[in-house]
């Protein structure tokens, strides 16, 4: 946040007035859906505010200009919920709701009707908002109910989320508000059209789109997607009390928080059923997706008395609406090839409308599933599309078979490249193992160039797609034949970005064997397995045509990984790709190989038994520093704890430095780390 500087009093007043006015119009537009000024008038107010803040450096926390602008994160921090975010038990019939009511009365030992509340069950991502002193301090995902991820910077970009609680009537010292972040159906369709135009994979449904948008490491991506919030619950609170859930909902409305589109109190279960039916009838008219209704005991004292089970409260239940279903015919069963080479079967339908969407295909998950459900080409089937589930075949209607239906055989060859197909023992997955398979090559190159792989900075999803569609890269080795002139002819590339890309490609020409093996995307081979291989084989060529038996002799490797490696390096096309990479200039290093070290007299490594955490910007890439620590016997961790021996602090180490001081963890610079490795520094600096 920009630092407040001295500004004339009248300027401060104008800025504060503009903030209040703009936030009010955001509330009218994004919460009430009832704007009272034009977009042009809104833009004029916003520009005036931004100009004043820039000129005088006076920015208050709830300013709308502070919603976006944070730099991308490397990963999300963990957040512990003060009060667990429990899930809800489900009911699928009116009789089950009546049984829920009987159970409530039995537990409360009363016969009179209970007062309930009824609201739509939004199909989105559960979020907790923590306000301290009226200001949004933290936003976190539900996670496992006890611990979620800190997504504060992303949630701040949602304009229906108040940054500050309205002060009229006072504000609580601390309050945790629960709600659902969702994307409306219209915005979901626009987003998918944009992704289709850009050649990017589309989202299966609005829920996935909302969840994917909230969990972006770069908040500017979240800001580009129009998300909404509906608040429906409370966790911990200090400085405010409510007698009922409906009183709490009234408070939320007064404080300008978005709440569910329908909220009704109903006394007795028969009235609850009537309220549920009204919501179900409105289901198709909502601009957002719901998959049911939520029924809660209104009295908070009774809620407390009823308590909770291990994972669900006893005082609430979700009534799930009937899934959207339709009948259609399967025209064909085909296979699609993913990044790891898995060939997933999918059904091609005669087009059918389900829940307002035209469905033409759906996944069949795997070839065993086809056999288990006895699904055949030509079958008439029931297709279901409900809530967060993508369209899927529920059942075949065998009575409608004519005898002309055909079974879909498991493919013997890749449907894209015709390469070898492998099905491992005990696995349902059928895989194409060819590195040169066109269906996989884009995704494989993205993985190859990733931070934990060859670490070619700038070669992310969009640039790989651009280079591929322009015909500049069709296989791995093409990366090392790129020229700066090639890049300069492409959109998004100027002199500096082209030079940076070429430099990154050049730097990747001397990978460690472990890094290269991981970057190849061999099924089941992660960073740990890649390091084990590098420790046990001198050079890449030693893996060509390697037998599974030799793989299995390596401690901690396991049969599945051993078989996968053997199959991969048995494929002549893959070996040809390895040789082409070396011919293109790759010089593979293998500092991990321990064959020779075993012959030497055993000696303790400099960092043996020590745990390190890195924070801030170092002179060398973080991954390289972590690899160096582990090569010298240490362990590189991502979080500081009482077991951490050293924090390696670079520029702008952030909160980890404060945490290190709290725990009395020693802090060393990058240079001091090098001295530790050399054995020169016996007493590193304690900050």
C-alpha positions as CSV (number, residue, x, y, z in Angstrom):
1,X,0.0,0.0,0.0
2,X,1.4,3.4,-0.9
3,X,2.7,5.3,2.1
4,X,0.5,8.2,3.3
5,X,2.3,11.5,2.9
6,X,1.3,15.0,4.1
7,X,-1.5,16.2,1.8
8,X,-3.7,19.2,2.2
9,X,-6.7,18.6,4.4
10,X,-9.2,19.4,1.6
11,X,-7.5,16.9,-0.6
12,X,-7.8,14.2,2.1
13,X,-11.5,15.0,2.5
14,X,-12.1,14.8,-1.3
15,X,-10.2,11.5,-1.5
16,X,-12.2,10.0,1.4
17,X,-15.4,11.3,-0.1
18,X,-14.6,9.8,-3.5
19,X,-13.8,6.4,-1.9
20,X,-17.1,6.4,-0.1
21,X,-19.0,7.4,-3.2
22,X,-17.3,4.8,-5.5
23,X,-17.7,2.0,-3.0
24,X,-21.4,2.9,-2.7
25,X,-21.7,2.7,-6.5
26,X,-19.9,-0.7,-6.5
27,X,-22.4,-1.9,-4.0
28,X,-25.3,-0.7,-6.1
29,X,-23.8,-2.3,-9.3
30,X,-22.3,-5.6,-8.0
31,X,-24.5,-6.4,-5.1
32,X,-27.9,-4.9,-5.7
33,X,-27.6,-5.0,-9.5
34,X,-29.2,-1.6,-9.6
35,X,-26.7,1.1,-10.7
36,X,-27.7,4.8,-10.3
37,X,-25.0,6.3,-12.5
38,X,-23.7,5.6,-16.0
39,X,-20.4,3.7,-16.6
40,X,-19.0,7.0,-18.0
41,X,-19.8,8.8,-14.7
42,X,-18.3,6.0,-12.7
43,X,-15.1,6.0,-14.7
44,X,-14.8,9.8,-14.2
45,X,-15.0,9.4,-10.4
46,X,-12.5,6.6,-10.5
47,X,-10.0,8.5,-12.6
48,X,-10.3,11.5,-10.3
49,X,-9.6,9.4,-7.3
50,X,-6.6,7.6,-8.9
51,X,-5.1,11.0,-10.0
52,X,-5.4,12.5,-6.5
53,X,-3.9,9.3,-4.9
54,X,-1.0,9.3,-7.3
55,X,-0.3,13.0,-6.9
56,X,-0.5,13.2,-3.1
57,X,0.4,9.7,-2.1
58,X,-2.7,9.5,0.2
59,X,-4.4,6.2,0.0
60,X,-6.8,4.8,2.6
61,X,-7.1,1.0,3.0
62,X,-10.7,0.7,1.6
63,X,-9.9,2.6,-1.6
64,X,-11.2,0.8,-4.7
65,X,-7.8,1.4,-6.3
66,X,-6.2,-1.0,-3.8
67,X,-8.2,-4.0,-5.1
68,X,-5.7,-4.9,-7.8
69,X,-2.0,-4.4,-8.3
70,X,-0.1,-7.0,-6.2
71,X,2.7,-9.0,-7.7
72,X,2.2,-12.7,-8.4
73,X,2.8,-15.2,-5.6
74,X,5.0,-18.3,-5.8
75,X,2.4,-20.3,-3.8
76,X,-0.4,-19.7,-1.3
77,X,0.2,-19.6,2.4
78,X,-1.8,-21.9,4.7
79,X,-4.5,-20.4,7.0
80,X,-6.0,-22.2,10.1
81,X,-9.7,-21.5,10.6
82,X,-10.5,-20.4,14.1
83,X,-13.8,-22.2,13.9
84,X,-13.8,-25.2,11.4
85,X,-15.7,-24.7,8.1
86,X,-17.9,-27.8,8.2
87,X,-19.6,-29.4,5.3
88,X,-23.3,-30.1,5.2
89,X,-25.2,-33.4,5.3
90,X,-27.4,-34.0,2.2
91,X,-31.1,-34.9,1.8
92,X,-32.4,-36.1,-1.6
93,X,-36.1,-36.3,-0.8
94,X,-38.9,-34.6,1.1
95,X,-39.1,-37.7,3.4
96,X,-35.4,-37.2,4.3
97,X,-36.1,-33.5,5.2
98,X,-39.0,-34.6,7.4
99,X,-36.6,-37.1,9.1
100,X,-34.1,-34.2,9.6
101,X,-36.9,-32.2,11.3
102,X,-37.9,-35.2,13.6
103,X,-34.2,-35.7,14.5
104,X,-33.9,-32.0,15.5
105,X,-37.0,-32.2,17.7
106,X,-35.8,-35.4,19.3
107,X,-32.4,-33.9,20.1
108,X,-34.0,-30.7,21.5
109,X,-36.7,-32.7,23.3
110,X,-39.6,-30.6,22.0
111,X,-42.7,-31.1,19.9
112,X,-43.6,-27.6,18.7
113,X,-42.6,-26.6,15.2
114,X,-39.0,-25.3,14.7
115,X,-38.3,-22.0,12.9
116,X,-35.9,-22.6,10.0
117,X,-34.3,-20.5,7.3
118,X,-34.2,-21.5,3.6
119,X,-31.8,-20.2,1.0
120,X,-30.3,-21.4,-2.4
121,X,-27.2,-23.6,-2.3
122,X,-24.8,-21.8,-4.5
123,X,-22.5,-23.9,-6.7
124,X,-19.2,-22.2,-6.2
125,X,-16.1,-22.0,-3.9
126,X,-16.5,-21.7,-0.1
127,X,-14.5,-18.7,1.3
128,X,-14.0,-17.3,4.7
129,X,-13.5,-13.5,5.1
130,X,-11.8,-12.3,8.3
131,X,-12.4,-8.6,9.3
132,X,-10.3,-7.1,12.0
133,X,-11.4,-3.6,13.3
134,X,-13.8,-3.4,10.3
135,X,-11.1,-4.0,7.7
136,X,-10.7,-7.1,5.5
137,X,-7.6,-8.7,7.0
138,X,-7.6,-12.1,5.3
139,X,-9.6,-14.3,3.0
140,X,-9.1,-18.1,2.9
141,X,-10.5,-21.1,1.1
142,X,-12.3,-23.9,3.0
143,X,-9.5,-26.4,2.3
144,X,-10.1,-29.5,4.5
145,X,-12.4,-27.5,6.8
146,X,-9.7,-26.9,9.3
147,X,-7.0,-25.4,7.2
148,X,-7.3,-23.5,3.9
149,X,-5.2,-21.3,1.6
150,X,-4.7,-17.5,1.9
151,X,-6.3,-16.0,-1.2
152,X,-6.7,-12.5,0.2
153,X,-5.2,-10.6,-2.7
154,X,-7.5,-12.4,-5.1
155,X,-10.6,-11.9,-3.1
156,X,-9.9,-8.2,-2.9
157,X,-10.3,-8.0,-6.6
158,X,-14.0,-9.0,-6.3
159,X,-15.9,-5.7,-6.3
160,X,-18.9,-7.1,-4.4
161,X,-16.6,-7.9,-1.4
162,X,-16.4,-4.9,1.0
163,X,-12.9,-4.0,2.0
164,X,-14.3,-2.2,5.0
165,X,-17.4,-2.8,7.1
166,X,-19.8,0.1,7.2
167,X,-19.3,1.9,10.5
168,X,-22.9,2.9,11.1
169,X,-24.0,1.0,14.2
170,X,-20.4,0.0,15.0
171,X,-18.2,-2.8,13.8
172,X,-17.0,-6.0,15.5
173,X,-13.4,-6.3,16.7
174,X,-13.1,-9.5,14.7
175,X,-15.5,-11.4,12.6
176,X,-15.2,-14.4,10.2
177,X,-17.8,-14.3,7.5
178,X,-18.5,-17.4,5.3
179,X,-19.7,-17.3,1.8
180,X,-19.6,-18.7,-1.7
181,X,-17.6,-17.2,-4.6
182,X,-19.3,-17.9,-7.9
183,X,-19.3,-16.9,-11.5
184,X,-22.5,-16.1,-13.2
185,X,-23.5,-18.2,-16.2
186,X,-23.2,-15.3,-18.7
187,X,-19.7,-14.5,-17.6
188,X,-18.8,-18.1,-17.7
189,X,-19.8,-18.4,-21.3
190,X,-17.8,-15.2,-22.2
191,X,-14.8,-16.6,-20.5
192,X,-15.0,-19.9,-22.3
193,X,-15.4,-18.1,-25.6
194,X,-12.3,-16.1,-24.9
195,X,-10.4,-19.3,-24.0
196,X,-11.6,-21.0,-27.1
197,X,-10.5,-18.1,-29.3
198,X,-7.0,-18.2,-27.6
199,X,-6.8,-22.0,-28.1
200,X,-6.9,-22.6,-24.3
201,X,-8.8,-25.4,-22.6
202,X,-12.3,-24.4,-21.5
203,X,-13.8,-24.8,-18.1
204,X,-16.3,-27.6,-17.6
205,X,-18.7,-25.4,-15.5
206,X,-19.0,-22.1,-13.6
207,X,-17.9,-23.7,-10.4
208,X,-14.6,-24.9,-11.8
209,X,-14.2,-21.4,-13.5
210,X,-14.7,-19.7,-10.1
211,X,-12.4,-22.0,-8.2
212,X,-9.7,-21.7,-10.9
213,X,-10.0,-17.9,-10.9
214,X,-9.7,-17.6,-7.1
215,X,-6.7,-19.9,-7.0
216,X,-4.6,-17.9,-9.5
217,X,-1.2,-17.0,-8.1
218,X,-1.4,-13.8,-10.1
219,X,-4.3,-11.6,-8.8
220,X,-4.5,-9.7,-12.0
221,X,-5.8,-12.8,-13.7
222,X,-8.5,-13.1,-11.0
223,X,-9.4,-9.4,-11.6
224,X,-10.0,-10.0,-15.3
225,X,-12.8,-12.5,-14.5
226,X,-16.0,-11.1,-13.0
227,X,-16.7,-13.0,-9.8
228,X,-19.4,-12.6,-7.2
229,X,-19.9,-13.4,-3.6
230,X,-22.9,-14.5,-1.5
231,X,-22.4,-14.5,2.3
232,X,-24.4,-17.0,4.3
233,X,-22.6,-17.8,7.6
234,X,-20.4,-16.8,10.4
235,X,-17.4,-18.3,12.1
236,X,-15.6,-16.7,15.1
237,X,-16.8,-13.3,16.2
238,X,-15.7,-10.8,18.9
239,X,-17.6,-7.6,19.7
240,X,-20.9,-8.5,18.1
241,X,-23.7,-10.9,19.0
242,X,-26.8,-12.3,17.2
243,X,-29.8,-14.2,18.5
244,X,-30.7,-15.8,15.2
245,X,-29.3,-16.6,11.8
246,X,-32.0,-14.3,10.2
247,X,-30.8,-11.4,12.5
248,X,-27.3,-12.0,11.3
249,X,-28.4,-11.9,7.7
250,X,-30.2,-8.6,8.3
251,X,-26.9,-7.3,9.7
252,X,-25.1,-8.4,6.6
253,X,-27.5,-6.5,4.4
254,X,-27.2,-3.4,6.6
255,X,-23.4,-3.6,6.2
256,X,-23.8,-3.9,2.4
257,X,-22.6,-7.5,2.1
258,X,-24.0,-9.6,-0.7
259,X,-26.4,-12.3,0.5
260,X,-28.3,-15.1,-1.2
261,X,-30.8,-14.0,-3.8
262,X,-33.6,-15.8,-1.9
263,X,-33.8,-16.0,1.9
264,X,-37.0,-17.1,3.7
265,X,-38.0,-18.0,7.2
266,X,-40.3,-20.9,7.5
267,X,-41.9,-22.4,10.7
268,X,-42.4,-26.1,10.5
269,X,-41.1,-28.6,7.9
270,X,-44.1,-28.4,5.6
271,X,-43.5,-24.7,5.2
272,X,-39.8,-25.4,4.6
273,X,-40.8,-27.8,1.8
274,X,-42.9,-25.1,0.2
275,X,-39.9,-22.6,0.4
276,X,-37.6,-25.3,-1.1
277,X,-40.0,-25.9,-4.0
278,X,-40.2,-22.1,-4.8
279,X,-36.4,-22.0,-5.1
280,X,-36.4,-25.1,-7.3
281,X,-39.0,-23.5,-9.6
282,X,-36.8,-20.3,-9.9
283,X,-33.7,-22.4,-10.6
284,X,-33.5,-21.9,-14.3
285,X,-34.2,-18.1,-14.0
286,X,-31.2,-17.5,-11.7
287,X,-28.1,-16.0,-13.5
288,X,-25.9,-18.4,-11.4
289,X,-25.9,-22.1,-10.8
290,X,-27.4,-23.7,-7.7
291,X,-27.7,-27.4,-6.9
292,X,-30.0,-27.3,-4.0
293,X,-31.4,-25.4,-1.0
294,X,-29.9,-25.0,2.5
295,X,-32.1,-25.4,5.5
296,X,-30.9,-24.1,8.9
297,X,-32.3,-23.9,12.4
298,X,-32.8,-20.1,12.8
299,X,-32.2,-19.8,16.6
300,X,-28.4,-19.6,17.2
301,X,-28.9,-20.8,20.8
302,X,-30.6,-23.9,19.5
303,X,-27.8,-24.3,16.9
304,X,-25.3,-24.3,19.8
305,X,-27.3,-26.8,21.8
306,X,-27.5,-29.1,18.8
307,X,-23.8,-28.9,18.1
308,X,-22.0,-30.7,15.3
309,X,-20.9,-34.2,14.3
310,X,-17.3,-34.8,13.1
311,X,-17.8,-33.0,9.8
312,X,-21.3,-31.6,9.7
313,X,-23.4,-29.4,11.9
314,X,-26.6,-31.1,13.2
315,X,-28.6,-27.9,12.8
316,X,-28.3,-27.6,9.0
317,X,-28.9,-29.7,5.9
318,X,-28.6,-29.3,2.1
319,X,-31.5,-30.5,0.0
320,X,-30.1,-31.5,-3.4
321,X,-32.2,-30.9,-6.4
322,X,-32.8,-33.6,-9.0
323,X,-29.9,-33.7,-11.5
324,X,-30.5,-32.6,-15.0
325,X,-30.9,-35.6,-17.2
326,X,-31.8,-36.4,-20.8
327,X,-31.8,-39.4,-23.2
328,X,-29.7,-39.5,-26.4
329,X,-27.8,-41.9,-28.7
330,X,-24.1,-42.5,-28.8
331,X,-22.8,-41.9,-32.3
332,X,-19.2,-42.9,-31.6
333,X,-16.7,-43.7,-28.9
334,X,-13.3,-42.0,-29.4
335,X,-10.1,-41.4,-27.5
336,X,-8.5,-38.1,-26.5
337,X,-4.8,-37.9,-25.5
338,X,-3.7,-35.9,-22.5
339,X,-0.3,-34.4,-21.5
340,X,0.8,-37.6,-19.8
341,X,-0.3,-39.7,-22.8
342,X,-3.4,-41.1,-21.1
343,X,-6.0,-42.0,-23.8
344,X,-9.3,-41.2,-22.3
345,X,-12.5,-42.5,-24.0
346,X,-15.3,-40.1,-24.7
347,X,-18.8,-40.5,-26.2
348,X,-20.0,-38.5,-29.1
349,X,-23.8,-37.9,-28.8
350,X,-26.6,-36.9,-31.0
351,X,-26.9,-33.3,-29.7
352,X,-29.3,-33.0,-26.7
353,X,-30.3,-30.1,-24.4
354,X,-29.6,-30.6,-20.7
355,X,-30.2,-27.8,-18.2
356,X,-30.2,-25.1,-20.9
357,X,-26.9,-26.4,-22.5
358,X,-26.5,-28.3,-25.7
359,X,-24.4,-31.5,-24.9
360,X,-22.6,-33.3,-27.8
361,X,-20.0,-35.4,-25.9
362,X,-18.9,-36.5,-22.5
363,X,-16.0,-38.4,-20.9
364,X,-16.4,-42.1,-20.3
365,X,-13.5,-41.9,-17.8
366,X,-11.7,-45.1,-18.7
367,X,-12.0,-48.2,-20.8
368,X,-12.8,-50.4,-17.8
369,X,-15.8,-48.1,-17.1
370,X,-17.1,-48.7,-20.6
371,X,-16.9,-52.4,-20.0
372,X,-18.5,-52.3,-16.6
373,X,-21.4,-50.2,-17.8
374,X,-21.6,-52.2,-21.1
375,X,-21.7,-49.0,-23.1
376,X,-21.7,-49.5,-26.9
377,X,-21.6,-47.4,-30.0
378,X,-25.3,-46.9,-31.1
379,X,-26.7,-47.3,-27.5
380,X,-29.5,-45.1,-26.2
381,X,-28.2,-43.7,-22.9
382,X,-29.3,-41.4,-20.0
383,X,-26.9,-38.5,-19.8
384,X,-26.7,-36.4,-16.6
385,X,-25.4,-32.9,-16.0
386,X,-25.7,-31.7,-12.5
387,X,-24.0,-29.0,-10.4
388,X,-20.2,-29.4,-10.4
389,X,-20.3,-32.6,-12.4
390,X,-19.5,-32.5,-16.1
391,X,-21.9,-34.4,-18.5
392,X,-21.6,-38.1,-18.0
393,X,-23.4,-41.3,-19.1
394,X,-25.5,-42.5,-16.2
395,X,-26.8,-45.7,-17.8
396,X,-27.6,-47.5,-21.0
397,X,-31.2,-48.3,-21.9
398,X,-30.6,-51.9,-23.1
399,X,-34.3,-52.4,-24.0
400,X,-33.7,-50.0,-26.9
401,X,-30.9,-52.1,-28.5
402,X,-31.5,-53.3,-32.0
403,X,-28.5,-55.6,-32.3
404,X,-26.6,-53.2,-34.5
405,X,-24.7,-51.7,-31.5
406,X,-20.9,-52.2,-31.5
407,X,-18.4,-52.6,-28.6
408,X,-15.6,-50.1,-28.5
409,X,-12.3,-51.9,-28.3
410,X,-9.4,-50.6,-26.2
411,X,-7.1,-48.8,-28.7
412,X,-4.0,-50.8,-29.8
413,X,-2.3,-47.6,-31.0
414,X,-2.4,-43.9,-30.2
415,X,-5.4,-42.3,-32.1
416,X,-3.2,-39.3,-32.8
417,X,0.3,-40.4,-33.7
418,X,-0.2,-44.1,-34.1
419,X,2.5,-44.7,-31.6
420,X,2.9,-47.6,-29.1
421,X,0.1,-47.9,-26.5
422,X,0.9,-49.3,-23.0
423,X,-1.5,-50.5,-20.3
424,X,0.3,-51.2,-17.1
425,X,-0.7,-54.1,-15.0
426,X,-3.3,-53.2,-12.4
427,X,-3.9,-49.8,-14.1
428,X,-7.0,-48.6,-15.9
429,X,-5.1,-46.0,-17.9
430,X,-4.0,-46.7,-21.5
431,X,-1.1,-44.5,-22.5
432,X,0.8,-43.3,-25.5
433,X,4.4,-43.0,-24.5
434,X,5.8,-41.1,-27.5
435,X,7.4,-37.8,-26.8
436,X,6.7,-36.7,-30.4
437,X,2.9,-37.3,-30.2
438,X,1.3,-34.1,-31.6
439,X,-1.6,-34.3,-29.1
440,X,0.8,-34.1,-26.2
441,X,3.7,-32.1,-27.5
442,X,2.4,-28.6,-26.5
443,X,1.7,-29.7,-23.0
444,X,4.8,-31.7,-22.8
445,X,7.0,-28.7,-23.9
446,X,5.2,-26.5,-21.3
447,X,6.1,-29.1,-18.7
448,X,9.6,-29.5,-20.1
449,X,10.3,-25.7,-19.9
450,X,8.7,-25.3,-16.5
451,X,10.4,-24.0,-13.4
452,X,11.1,-27.4,-11.9
453,X,12.1,-28.8,-15.3
454,X,14.5,-27.0,-17.7
455,X,13.5,-23.7,-16.2
456,X,13.2,-21.7,-19.4
457,X,11.8,-18.4,-18.2
458,X,9.1,-16.9,-20.4
459,X,8.3,-20.2,-22.1
460,X,4.9,-20.6,-20.5
461,X,1.6,-21.9,-21.9
462,X,0.8,-18.9,-24.1
463,X,4.2,-18.6,-25.7
464,X,4.5,-22.4,-26.3
465,X,1.1,-22.2,-28.0
466,X,2.2,-19.2,-30.1
467,X,5.4,-20.9,-31.2
468,X,3.6,-24.2,-31.9
469,X,0.8,-22.6,-34.0
470,X,3.3,-20.6,-36.0
471,X,5.2,-23.8,-36.8
472,X,8.4,-22.8,-35.0
473,X,8.4,-25.7,-32.6
474,X,6.9,-29.1,-33.4
475,X,9.1,-31.2,-31.1
476,X,11.4,-30.7,-28.2
477,X,14.7,-30.2,-30.0
478,X,13.1,-27.3,-32.1
479,X,13.5,-25.1,-29.0
480,X,17.2,-25.1,-29.4
481,X,17.0,-24.2,-33.1
482,X,15.0,-21.0,-32.4
483,X,16.6,-17.7,-33.5
484,X,16.0,-14.3,-32.2
485,X,14.7,-13.2,-35.6
486,X,12.1,-15.9,-35.4
487,X,10.8,-14.4,-32.2
488,X,10.8,-10.8,-33.4
489,X,8.3,-11.7,-36.1
490,X,5.8,-12.8,-33.5
491,X,3.3,-10.8,-31.6
492,X,4.2,-10.0,-27.9
493,X,7.9,-10.2,-28.7
494,X,10.2,-7.1,-28.8
495,X,14.0,-6.8,-28.6
496,X,14.2,-7.3,-24.9
497,X,11.7,-10.1,-24.5
498,X,13.2,-12.0,-27.5
499,X,16.7,-11.6,-26.0
500,X,15.5,-12.8,-22.6
501,X,13.9,-15.8,-24.2
502,X,17.0,-16.7,-26.2
503,X,19.2,-16.3,-23.0
504,X,16.9,-18.5,-21.0
505,X,17.0,-21.2,-23.7
506,X,20.8,-21.0,-23.8
507,X,21.1,-21.3,-20.0
508,X,19.0,-24.5,-20.1
509,X,21.6,-26.3,-22.3
510,X,23.5,-27.5,-19.2
511,X,20.8,-29.3,-17.2
512,X,21.5,-31.8,-14.5
513,X,20.4,-35.3,-15.4
514,X,17.8,-35.3,-12.6
515,X,16.2,-32.0,-13.9
516,X,16.2,-33.3,-17.5
517,X,14.6,-36.6,-16.5
518,X,11.8,-34.8,-14.6
519,X,11.2,-32.4,-17.5
520,X,10.5,-35.3,-19.9
521,X,7.2,-35.9,-18.2
522,X,7.7,-39.7,-17.9
523,X,4.6,-41.1,-16.2
524,X,5.0,-41.5,-12.4
525,X,8.4,-39.9,-12.5
526,X,8.5,-36.8,-10.2
527,X,11.4,-34.9,-8.9
528,X,12.3,-37.4,-6.2
529,X,12.3,-40.4,-8.7
530,X,14.3,-38.4,-11.2
531,X,16.9,-37.7,-8.5
532,X,17.1,-41.4,-7.6
533,X,17.7,-42.3,-11.3
534,X,20.5,-39.7,-11.5
535,X,22.1,-41.1,-8.4
536,X,22.2,-44.6,-9.9
537,X,23.0,-44.0,-13.6
538,X,26.1,-42.3,-14.8
539,X,24.7,-40.9,-18.0
540,X,21.4,-40.7,-20.0
541,X,22.5,-43.5,-22.4
542,X,22.6,-46.0,-19.6
543,X,18.8,-45.8,-19.4
544,X,18.3,-46.7,-23.1
545,X,16.5,-50.1,-23.3
546,X,16.9,-50.5,-19.5
547,X,15.2,-53.5,-18.1
548,X,12.5,-53.2,-15.4
549,X,14.5,-55.7,-13.2
550,X,17.4,-53.3,-13.0
551,X,15.0,-50.4,-12.1
552,X,13.4,-52.5,-9.4
553,X,16.8,-53.0,-7.7
554,X,16.9,-49.3,-6.9
555,X,15.8,-48.7,-3.3
556,X,12.6,-46.6,-3.0
557,X,11.8,-46.7,-6.7
558,X,8.9,-49.2,-6.8
559,X,7.4,-51.4,-9.5
560,X,5.1,-48.8,-11.1
561,X,7.9,-46.3,-11.7
562,X,10.4,-49.0,-12.8
563,X,8.0,-50.2,-15.4
564,X,7.2,-46.7,-16.6
565,X,10.8,-45.8,-17.1
566,X,11.6,-49.1,-18.9
567,X,8.6,-48.6,-21.3
568,X,9.6,-45.0,-22.0
569,X,13.2,-45.8,-22.8
570,X,12.3,-48.8,-24.9
571,X,10.5,-46.6,-27.4
572,X,12.9,-45.8,-30.3
573,X,11.1,-42.5,-31.0
574,X,11.9,-41.3,-27.5
575,X,15.6,-42.4,-27.7
576,X,15.7,-40.5,-31.0
577,X,14.4,-37.4,-29.3
578,X,17.1,-37.7,-26.6
579,X,19.8,-37.9,-29.2
580,X,18.4,-35.0,-31.1
581,X,18.4,-32.9,-27.9
582,X,22.1,-33.7,-27.4
583,X,22.8,-32.9,-31.0
584,X,21.1,-29.5,-30.5
585,X,23.6,-28.6,-27.8
586,X,22.4,-30.1,-24.5
587,X,25.3,-30.9,-22.2
588,X,23.9,-33.0,-19.4
589,X,25.6,-32.8,-16.0
590,X,25.2,-35.4,-13.3
591,X,26.4,-34.1,-9.9
592,X,24.0,-36.5,-8.2
593,X,25.7,-39.7,-9.3
594,X,27.0,-41.5,-6.2
595,X,28.6,-44.5,-7.9
596,X,32.1,-43.1,-7.5
597,X,31.3,-41.5,-4.1
598,X,30.5,-45.0,-2.8
599,X,34.0,-46.1,-3.6
600,X,35.5,-43.2,-1.7
601,X,35.9,-43.1,2.0
602,X,32.7,-42.1,3.6
603,X,32.8,-38.6,5.0
604,X,30.1,-36.3,6.4
605,X,28.7,-33.8,3.9
606,X,29.0,-30.1,5.0
607,X,25.2,-29.6,5.4
608,X,24.3,-33.1,6.5
609,X,21.3,-33.1,8.9
610,X,20.6,-29.4,8.5
611,X,17.2,-28.0,7.4
612,X,17.1,-24.7,5.4
613,X,14.4,-22.4,4.3
614,X,14.9,-19.8,1.5
615,X,13.2,-16.4,1.5
616,X,13.7,-13.4,-0.7
617,X,15.6,-12.9,-3.9
618,X,19.1,-14.6,-4.1
619,X,21.9,-14.1,-6.6
620,X,21.2,-17.6,-8.0
621,X,17.8,-19.2,-8.9
622,X,16.0,-20.6,-5.9
623,X,15.7,-24.1,-7.4
624,X,19.4,-24.1,-8.0
625,X,20.1,-23.1,-4.4
626,X,17.8,-25.8,-3.1
627,X,19.5,-28.4,-5.3
628,X,22.9,-27.3,-4.0
629,X,21.7,-27.6,-0.4
630,X,20.5,-31.1,-0.9
631,X,23.6,-32.1,-2.9
632,X,25.6,-31.1,0.2
633,X,23.5,-33.2,2.5
634,X,21.0,-30.6,3.7
635,X,17.2,-30.5,3.4
636,X,15.4,-27.5,1.7
637,X,12.0,-26.9,3.2
638,X,9.3,-24.3,2.3
639,X,8.1,-23.4,5.8
640,X,9.9,-22.3,8.9
641,X,9.3,-24.3,12.1
642,X,11.2,-25.1,15.3
643,X,13.1,-27.8,13.3
644,X,14.6,-25.2,10.9
645,X,18.3,-24.7,11.3
646,X,18.9,-21.7,9.0
647,X,16.9,-19.2,7.0
648,X,18.8,-18.2,3.8
649,X,17.6,-14.6,3.4
650,X,17.9,-12.6,0.2
651,X,16.5,-9.3,-0.8
652,X,13.0,-8.6,0.6
653,X,12.7,-11.8,2.7
654,X,9.3,-10.8,3.9
655,X,7.4,-12.4,6.8
656,X,9.6,-15.5,7.0
657,X,12.4,-13.3,8.5
658,X,10.0,-12.2,11.3
659,X,9.0,-15.8,11.9
660,X,12.7,-16.8,12.0
661,X,13.3,-14.2,14.7
662,X,10.3,-15.4,16.7
663,X,11.7,-19.0,16.7
664,X,15.4,-17.9,17.1
665,X,16.3,-19.5,13.8
666,X,19.7,-18.5,12.5
667,X,19.6,-16.3,9.4
668,X,22.4,-16.5,6.8
669,X,23.0,-14.7,3.6
670,X,23.7,-16.5,0.3
671,X,27.4,-15.8,0.7
672,X,27.4,-17.2,4.2
673,X,25.6,-20.3,2.9
674,X,28.5,-20.8,0.5
675,X,30.9,-20.4,3.4
676,X,29.0,-23.0,5.4
677,X,29.4,-25.4,2.5
678,X,33.1,-24.7,2.3
679,X,33.3,-25.3,6.0
680,X,34.8,-21.8,6.7
681,X,31.9,-20.3,8.7
682,X,31.6,-21.9,12.1
683,X,29.2,-19.3,13.6
684,X,26.8,-17.8,11.1
685,X,25.2,-14.4,11.8
686,X,22.1,-14.5,14.0
687,X,20.0,-11.6,13.0
